[in-house]
Amino acid sequence: MMPDVISYQVAGAVDSYGDITFGAVKTYRARIIGQQKMVTSFEGKEVTSQHTVYVEGVIVAQPMDRITLSTGIVNSTQGSAINPSIVGAARIPDQNGTHHSTLYLG
């Protein structure tokens, strides 16, 4: 059900040059679906998502975190395709608790 793999890094502090430092790379099994979809962003605005990513595991996503997709998934070597922005996230539990996270990518 989750045939893809993503890499995820939590955003850390901003260095003296204004660049964000990132935590260690963690890999997750995922299912990536390329579809345009209206979602609510972290700021509460309606935005268009280009990909929906179902991640095996619980991620507390923030907009400055970094997600890395495979070039085989996005069919591109452009940085904006490989590391798309995270525009929204959701965790929808069932009767057994939360077992996956949903990320919406710009």
Number of C-alpha atoms within 10 A of each C-alpha: 8 13 8 17 18 18 17 21 18 19 17 13 11 11 9 7 6 8 10 14 13 16 14 10 14 11 14 18 16 21 18 22 13 14 11 15 15 13 17 17 19 15 10 9 12 14 18 18 22 17 19 20 19 23 23 17 14 14 18 11 23 15 16 15 19 19 21 19 18 16 13 10 14 14 10 12 11 11 11 11 18 18 18 18 19 21 24 25 22 16 19 10 11 8 5 6 9 12 14 17 20 22 24 27 25 19
